[in-house]
Amino acid sequence: RFRATSGSVHCCYRVLTLPYLRLRAYIALKLTLHRLRQAATNRPLLSDWLLAAGLTLALGVIIVPLGLGSGFLSPVVADVGWGGGLRLAARVLVVPALLEEGFWRVLLLPHPTEIISDRKRWRLGLPVLGLFVVVHPLNAMTLYPIAFTTFTNPVFLLAAALLGLICTIVYWKSGSLWIVTAMHWLVVTVWLLFLGGYQALRL
């Protein structure tokens, strides 16, 4: 009879686990590279741009009156000059627009080329959207305390949720990183330069 000892069981467990972990890591790496490559190389169609424009406009129609009425937004031009405005816009294009969309949409969401049902797609997408919203006040509590009042404002959180939602919709329609980056960039830049965001964050 074969009697397994604790040492032999532990050894077998390691033999079975290590290849499995290597396989999982390989699959995760391949999936990540696939998502990055597809999102970076997919060219949005005209219909994708029209959808993005329509949803971004709808976001403005909802948030701007609400923000102005609540005092969260104010029609104030940031006192940065043309050069400062261009530099700020360029910085926003990278952070938060490109980096956040690259992480929250491209890396964490299934690309349209991945075979997955719409139901499962949203079962993955909605928790990611929730985390996208929650991370802003968490960031203010830890790394950026000066923005605590702004990042915990209900209007800001609603705007972040709607922005994340429309970017998710457009990303799944277009499969392109660049179009959602443009949407994110436009919304944040307009807020900072023309609706009091620069003053609120004390940049």
Salt bridges, closest charged atoms under 4 A:
ASP48 OD1 - LYS173 NZ 2.80
GLU100 OE1 - HIS184 NE2 3.54
GLU101 OE1 - ARG105 NE 2.77
GLU101 OE2 - HIS184 ND1 2.63
GLU114 OE2 - ARG35 NE 2.71
